[in-house]
Amino acid sequence: MLRRVFAAIMLTVMFSGPAAAQNSLRVAYDADPVSLDPYEQLSGGTLQLSHLIFDPLVRWTQDHEIEARLAERWEYVAPQTMRFHLRENVQFHSGNLLTAYDVEWTFNRLKTSGDFKAIFEPFTSVSVIDDYTFDVKMSQPYPLVLNSLTYLFPMDRAFYSGLTDDGRDKAEIVKHGNSFSSRNASGTGPFIVAEREQGVKSVFTRFDRYWDQHSKGNVEEIVLTPIKEDSTRLAALLSGAVDFIAPVAPSNLKNVSDHPQTKLITMPGTRAITFQLNMDRVPAFKDIRVRQAVDYAINNAGIVERIMHGFATVSAQMSPEGYVGHIQGLTPRYDLEKAKALMAEAGYADGFQVSMLAPHNRYVNDERIAQAVALMLSKINIEVDLQTIPKAQYWTQYDARAADMMMIGWHSDTEDSANFHQFLTACPNEETGQGRYNSSGYCNPDADELMQRANSEMDATVRAELLRDLEQILFDDAAFIPLHWQNLAWGVRNGILAEDIVNAQNAPYFGDLVMEAQ
């Protein structure tokens, strides 16, 4: 307790000092974005940062509609070609004007990103018509064109072209590395990077030539500080040291809602929290009975009730309700006796040992969830060597497939069921980017075929049937271990009208945020 009080005092001191800018918003997230490059890593932190310093062609609204941003309008000019018209006189932070050539350059760059190429795999090229018009061409009819283009954040091609002083390409994408684009940024977004100390503090100031003059946003400065511990982040908000925190731990929801100076904002979430079983490292996991036994051994509902305090939705599949691939009536397998019987049938009644790796500041209660799963698996004689590490180090280890079981949460990048399979359970393919975050080695060509058919099917009814068939295959194969869909919660100081700018993508549009006079 004394440690928490001390931490709160230190945070108050940290945010004190010289007078802050008028309408300065102090934000505390659980972790810091790993890079300023919008295409280095596909993650929630990257998306949050991209909406601060860049702008997408189009973006999602709170009610899951698409709205125009840098692209003013669009239309099909052929079944496999959509034409876009850019806003004119939009400036990058460098002073350069945005043109269709910047969009083309960005598209060609992101197609080389291991993390993003799968999202854009259906697109073959961006073809410039004139300075403010371009065509996006596809290899086949594709029903998710606009969904995918919410991830196209035009970059300043002049700013990112050429060589650094030490002879490196400014446009290179170096995951977990030290590149020009990971340290420097020139976007069209509402904020510019004024100060950045990775893992400590980032300061963003309002771009005075921002194109969106209709926005009511009046935040002039954002000070972003990563605070890993839930209790310390909460203390910072309740003490007035910060104005906006995310996430709010389920055990802290009442603290925020009951405090006279703060308010709680919640939203149903669609991020699937799962574990993957590495079949290449553990031969037993190649046996479907063992994978199913692991699934049967885990009490999803108990985790949601006791660890998440009910602030999550128990899952048995990737697709949440409302997604086209969601199967009504598909329930979690939990049955400990069935799990033991399957282990015995597969010849593993005495169990075996596995290593487990999970982050401890990426997903809500991630460390406690991993501890609970490890304990549950011990009941079927699977002995778990659990290690939890900070998010900043976790993704390097995840990419290296450094453990037998690894936690992964996923929010569909396209707000569509196919994206879950595309990244988490598709047969891994470096060339296309499919299965980029598949750490299990699971590969079912029939499932991949269903996804490919769904991604070219323009009939919504037929497409939904294909995606439900895909979801059923993944369930039957125990291709992954589903836990729950994580709900969203933000804590804000009174007078911060954040209800209007939060969304299911968990990338608040701070450029539109209104701070009332205090």
N, C-alpha and C positions, 0 to 999 in steps of 0.2 A: 504493500500500500504506500509506504514512504517513497519507494522508487517511483511510483506513478505520480505522486504529488510533486516530487522533485522534477520529473520530466515535464510536467505541466508548467512549473515555474520557469524552467529553462526555455521552454517554447515561448512563453510570454516575453521573456527577455529577448529572445531571438527576433521576434516580430516587432519589438520596440525599436527605439533608436531614432534616426532622422525621420522627419515627417514624410509619410508616404504620399504618393501622387493622389490627387483627388479621384474618388471612385477607384481606389485600388482594391482589388479582390484577392484575398489570401486563401489559397486553395491547398489542401493537404490530401494527397492520394496515398495509397498504400505502397506505391512503388513509383520509380521514375522511368519515363520512356528511355529506352536503351540507346536511341539515336535520333538525330534530326532528319535522317533520310526516310522519306515516306515509303520507300520500297526495299528497305533492308530486312525488315521483319514484319510478318503478318501477325499483328497482335492488337489487342484493345488499346494498349498504351500508345502504339503508333497511330492508330486511328484518332484517338483523342488529340494527339499533338498535331496531326495533319489538319484537323479542322480549326486549329488555332492559327497556323502560319501558312497554310495553303487553302485552296478552295477546290471542291470537286466540280465536275461538269454538271452533275445533278446530285441531289441528296434526298434522304428519307425525311418525311414529316413524322410527327408523333402518331398519326393515325395510319402509318405504313403506306402513304402515298408518295409518289416521286414529285419533287419540285425542281424547277429550273434554278441553276446557279450560274456558272460561267457559260454554260450553253443556254441560250434564250429559248430556242425551239428546235424541233427535230421532226423528221418524217422519213418514212420508208420511200426510197426511190427504186428499189428492186427487192425481191424477197430476201436477198442476203446482203443488202446494203442499206444502212440508215445514215441519212445526211443530218449534220448538226450545224447550227449557226451560232457563233460565239458572240458574246457581248463585245462591243467596241470600246476602245479607250480604257481598258482595264490595265493597270500598272502592276508590275512586280515590285517587290520591296527595293530592288536595285534601281528602279526607274525605267527599266525596259518595258515595252508594251507587249501584252499578251497577244499572240497570233496563233493561227492554226498550225504553224510550223512548230511551236512549242508543244502543242498537243501531240503531233506526230512524233517529235523527238522523245517525249515522255513515254508514249506508247512503246516505241522501239526499245527504250531502256528497260521498262518494267517487264517486257517479254523475256528479258535475260535474268530476271530475279527468280531464284529458286522458289521463293515463297509465294510469288504472285502469278507466275506463268500459268498455273492451272486455272485460276479464275478467268484469265484472258485467253485460254487455249482455243475457244471457239472463234476468236477473232483473228483474221489473217493479216489485216493491215489497216492503217489510217492513211487515207489519200487526201492531200490538200487540194481544194478547188480554188480558193483564193485566201487572202489573209484572214478572213473570218468565217470560212466555210470549209468543212471537211467531211469526208465519207468514212464511216466505219464499216469494214467489210468482214463478212463471216464465211466460214467454209461450208455452212449449211444454215437453214433457218434456225433461229435460236430464240427461245421465248424469254430469256433473261437479260436482254441487252441493257436496259436501263438499270436493272439491279446491279449488274457488274460494273457499270460505269460510275456508280457512286464511289468507286475506288480509283477513278482516274483523276488525280490531282495534278493539273499541268504544272510542270517545273520550268524554270527560267533557263532555256537552253544556252543562252549566251553566258550566263553566270556559271553554269556547270560545265562548260566546254573548255578544253585546253588542258594544260598541265600545271601541277603545283610546282613550288620552288624546288622540290626534290624529285621532280620528273614523273610524278604519278598522275594518271588520268583523273581529272576532277569528277568525271561521271561514273567511276567504278563503283560497284556495289560490293561491299565487303561486310559480310555478316559477322557480327561480334568483333569487328575490326575497327581500325582507326583510319577512316577515309575522309576526304574533303567534304563529301555530302553528309557524313555523320556529324560533322562539327560546324557546318555552315549551311545557311538556308536563305533562299530568295523565293518566296511564294507570293500569291496574290491575296493571302488571307488577312483577317482583321488585325492580327498582331505580328510584330517583328520580335526576333530574339534579341533582347538587350543584354542579358547576362545568363550564363549557364555554367554551373559547376555540377557535373554529373553525380547524381546520387545525393546531392546536398541541397541545391536550390536553383531554380530557373526563373528568370524575370522576363516577362513579355510586355511590350508597350504598344499602344494603339497605333496602327498605321494611318497616318493623317491623310493619305491619298486613297484610302480604301474605297472600292468601287460602289459598295452597297450603301448608298446614302439614304435609302428608305428604311434601313434597320433602325429600331428604337434602342439598340444597344448603347449603353453609355459607360461601359467599363473602360478606363484608360490605361490600367496596368493590372497585370496578373502576376502574383508571386506564387509559384508552385513549389511546395516543399514535400518531399516524400517522407511519410511517417509510417513505418512498418507496423508498429504495434497498434492493435485496435483500441486498447484502453487509452493510450497516449494520444491517438488521433481524436478520440472522443473528448478527452480532457482539454485539448487545444481548442475545440469548438465551444465547449461549455464555458471555458474561461474567457472567451473572446479573443484568443490569440489568432484564430483563423475564422474565415467566414463560410467555408464550404468544404465538406469532407466527403470522401467516398473510398471504399464502401463503408456503410455503417454495419457493424457486426450484428447478427440477429439478437444477441444478448443485450445489445445497447440501444435497440430501437425505442424502447420506452423512455430511456434517459433523454433521448433527443426530443421525442414528442411531448414529454412532460415539462421540459425546461421552458421557463417563461421567455427566454431570449432566442430560442431556436425552434425550428420546425423540421419535420420529417417528411420526405417525399419518397414514395415507393411506387414500384411498377412491376407487373409480372415479368419474369425473365425467360429467355429462351436459350440461355447458355447451358449446354449439356455438360455435366461433370462426369467424367468416366475414368476408368483404368484400362490400360492396354497390357496384354500378356505377350511377352516376347518369345515367339516360337523358335527363333533361331538360337536363342541363348538357353532355353529350357525345353528339351525334347518332349517332356510330359505335356506341355501346352499345345503340342500338335494334335493331341488326342481330344476330339470334340467333347468327350465325356468329362475330361478334366476341366476344360474351359467352362462347361456347363456347371460342374461341381463348384467352381469358384463363384459363379453367379448365384447358385442356390445357397451358398454359405453366407452371403452378404445381406444383412437386414437393411435394405434401403430405407424403409419406412422408419425404422428405429433411428437411423442417422438423421433423417429429416426432423423427427420429433425431438430427439435429445440434443443433438449438436447444432442443428439449424433452427431450433426453437420454432419449428413449423413454418419458417420463412423460406420455403423451397417446395418444389413439386416432385414427388417421387416419380422416377422414370423407369421404363423397361426398354426404351428405344431412343434413338437420336431425335426424331422429329417431335417437337412439342405440339400440343393441341393448337389448331389453327394453321399449321403447315400442311401442304398438300399430301405429304407422305405419311402423316400421322395415322396410326391404326388404333381405332377406338377398341377398348377392351383388352389390349395387350398389357398384361400386368407383370410386376416383378416376380421372379422365380422363387423367392426366399423359402427354403425348406431344408433345414439342417440335416434331417435324416436322409432325405433324397441326395443331398450333397455327399454324405458319407458313403451311401450305397454306390454312387457313381464313381467315387474314388476307388472303392474296393473293386468294382467291376473292371476298371481300367488298370488294376494291378498296383495301385498306389495307396492302399489302406494305411500304410505306415507313413505316408506323406513324403515330403522332400523340403529342401530349403530354397528360398528365393531371396533376391535383393529387391527392395522397393525404393523408388525415389519419387519425392513429391516436393513441390515448392511450399514455403511457409509464409508467403505474402503475395500470392497471385490470385487465388480464389478464396471466397469467404470460408473461413475455418478449415482451410486446406490441410494444415498439419494435423488437426484433431480428427478430421475425416480419415486421413491416412492411418493414424494410430488405431482408429476404430476398425478399419478394414483389416489391418494386420492382426488385431486381436480375434476378429471373427474367423479369419483363415486358420488361426491356430487350432480351432475346434475341429478342423478336418485334417489336422496334422501337417499343414503347410506352415513351416517356420519362416517368418519374415524378418529379414534384416533391413529395417527401415532407416532411411536417411532423408532428412528434409533440409533444403538449402534455399537461400534467397532467390527471388525471381531472376535477378541479374545474372546469377550463375546457372540457374536451372536450365535455361534454353540451350546453353552450350552443351550441357550434359544430355539434354533431351535429343539434340541433333546427333550426338555421338551414340545414342541408344545405350546409355551407360548402366542400365539396370534391367532386371528381369520383368519388373512391373513398374509402369510409369503412369502418373496422373496427367490427364490432359482435359482441359475444358474447352468447349468450342461453341462460339456463337456463329451461326451461318452468315457468311460474308454477303450472300445474295438474298438473305431472308427466305431461303428455299431449302427444301429437304435434300436435294442432290448434293449440295455443298458439303454436308457432313461426310457423306461417303467419299466424295472427291478428295478430301484431305486426310480423313482419318482411317478409312478402311479399304480404299481402292488399292489395287495392285501397285506397289511403288514403281514409279517411272521417272527417272531423272530428266529425260528429254521433255516430257509433257508437264511435269510437276505434279502429276496425279499421285496420291498417297504420300504427299510431302511430310505429313505429320503422323503417318502410320508407323508406329514404333513396334508393332507386333509381328510384322511380316505376313499378316493375313493376306490371302489373295484368292479371290473367287471370280473367275472370268464371267460367270453368269451374272453376278452382281454388277460387275463393270459394264456388261452389255446392257443391262437394264438402265443404268445411269446414262449411258451414251444415247440410248433410244429416247429416254425422257428429256434429254437436253436438246433434242431436235424435234420434239413433238409439240406442235402448236395447238393441238386440241387439248384443252384443260382437263377434260374428263378422262381421256385416255392417259394423259400424263400422270394424273393422280394415281391411277391404277398401277402404272409402272413403278412409281415411287413407293407405293404401299407394298408391292411385291418385293422390291428391293429391301425395304425395312424388315419384312418377314424373314428373308434369307439371312440377314445379319443377326436377327434374334435366334433363329434356329441354329445357326453356326456358332453362337456365342462368340461373335467376332470381336466383341469388346465387352467390358463390364460397365453397364449403365448404373448411375447412382441417382442423380436428380437434376432438375433444371433450377438453376440458381436465380432467385429473385433479385431485384435491384433496389437499393436504398441509398439516398443521399441525405446528408444533414446540412442544413444551411441556417445562417443567422437571419433573424427577422429583418425584412426590408430587402432581401435578395430574392427577386422574383424568378427563381430557378424553375418553378413549375412549368414555365413556358418553353424552356430550352433543353430539358433533359429528354432522353429518348431510349428506346429499347436497345439501340446499338451501344449504349453507355458511352457516348461521345457528345457531351453537352455542347451546344452551340453557343459558346461564351461570347462570340461576336454580337449576338442578339440579346445578351443578358442586360436587364435593367436593374440598377441599384437605386433604391429610393433614398432620398435625403435623410440623414440621421439627425 
